[in-house]
Amino acid sequence: MLISNLVSRVTPFLRYDLGDSVLMRPDPCTCGSPLPAFRVQGRAADTLDLRTASGALVRLSPSPLCHDIDRTPQVGQYQVEQISPTAL
């Protein structure tokens, strides 16, 4: 879900990626608001599904990996890409 803050002139960002998933409701909001109603599905975090040498599935959060890359002074930008079931 992306939201925009067009009220604050101090904030330089136009959009924020919350990582939340939402669905637009087909019915109006029960509060009586005429604006579109949404139902929050919740956070949808990325995961890496890797296979070990024995074939076991290991599900990892990329956060620890990205945290270490972010702290590497020589790296300005990066992209983590899974190129096979066993390799990044």
C-alpha positions as CSV (number, residue, x, y, z in Angstrom):
1,M,0.0,0.0,0.0
2,L,1.3,3.4,-0.9
3,I,0.1,6.5,0.7
4,S,0.9,10.1,-0.2
5,N,1.3,13.1,2.1
6,L,0.5,16.1,0.1
7,V,-0.3,18.3,3.1
8,S,3.1,18.7,4.6
9,R,5.5,20.9,2.5
10,V,8.4,19.9,4.8
11,T,8.3,16.2,4.0
12,P,10.2,15.6,0.8
13,F,8.6,12.1,0.1
14,L,5.5,11.9,-1.9
15,R,4.8,8.2,-1.2
16,Y,5.5,5.7,1.6
17,D,5.6,2.0,1.1
18,L,4.0,0.5,4.2
19,G,4.2,-3.1,3.1
20,D,0.6,-3.5,3.9
21,S,-1.9,-5.2,1.7
22,V,-5.5,-3.7,1.4
23,L,-8.7,-4.5,-0.4
24,M,-11.3,-2.0,-1.5
25,R,-14.6,-2.9,0.0
26,P,-17.6,-3.2,-2.3
27,D,-19.9,-1.9,0.4
28,P,-19.8,1.6,2.0
29,C,-18.1,2.1,5.3
30,T,-20.2,1.3,8.4
31,C,-19.2,4.7,9.8
32,G,-21.3,6.5,7.2
33,S,-18.4,8.1,5.4
34,P,-19.0,8.7,1.6
35,L,-15.3,8.0,0.9
36,P,-14.2,4.5,-0.5
37,A,-13.8,1.9,2.2
38,F,-10.8,-0.4,2.5
39,R,-10.1,-3.6,4.5
40,V,-6.6,-4.0,5.7
41,Q,-5.2,-7.4,5.0
42,G,-2.0,-6.9,7.0
43,R,1.7,-6.8,6.4
44,A,3.1,-8.8,3.5
45,A,6.8,-9.1,4.1
46,D,9.1,-10.5,1.4
47,T,10.7,-13.8,2.2
48,L,13.5,-15.8,0.5
49,D,12.7,-19.5,0.0
50,L,16.0,-21.3,-0.4
51,R,16.8,-25.0,-0.7
52,T,19.6,-26.6,1.2
53,A,22.0,-29.2,-0.3
54,S,19.7,-31.9,1.1
55,G,16.7,-30.3,-0.5
56,A,15.1,-29.0,2.7
57,L,13.2,-25.7,2.3
58,V,14.5,-22.8,4.4
59,R,12.4,-19.6,4.5
60,L,14.4,-16.5,5.4
61,S,13.6,-12.8,5.9
62,P,15.9,-10.7,3.8
63,S,16.1,-8.0,6.6
64,P,19.3,-9.3,8.2
65,L,21.0,-9.6,4.9
66,C,19.9,-6.1,3.8
67,H,20.9,-4.7,7.2
68,D,24.5,-5.9,6.6
69,I,24.6,-4.6,3.0
70,D,23.2,-1.2,4.2
71,R,26.1,-0.9,6.6
72,T,28.8,-1.5,4.0
73,P,30.3,1.9,3.1
74,Q,31.4,1.0,-0.4
75,V,27.8,0.0,-1.4
76,G,25.5,2.8,-2.6
77,Q,22.7,0.8,-4.2
78,Y,22.0,-2.9,-4.4
79,Q,19.5,-5.5,-5.5
80,V,19.1,-9.0,-4.0
81,E,17.9,-11.4,-6.7
82,Q,17.2,-15.1,-6.3
83,I,18.7,-16.8,-9.4
84,S,17.9,-20.4,-8.4
85,P,16.3,-22.3,-5.6
86,T,19.8,-22.5,-3.9
87,A,21.5,-19.2,-4.8
88,L,21.1,-15.4,-4.5
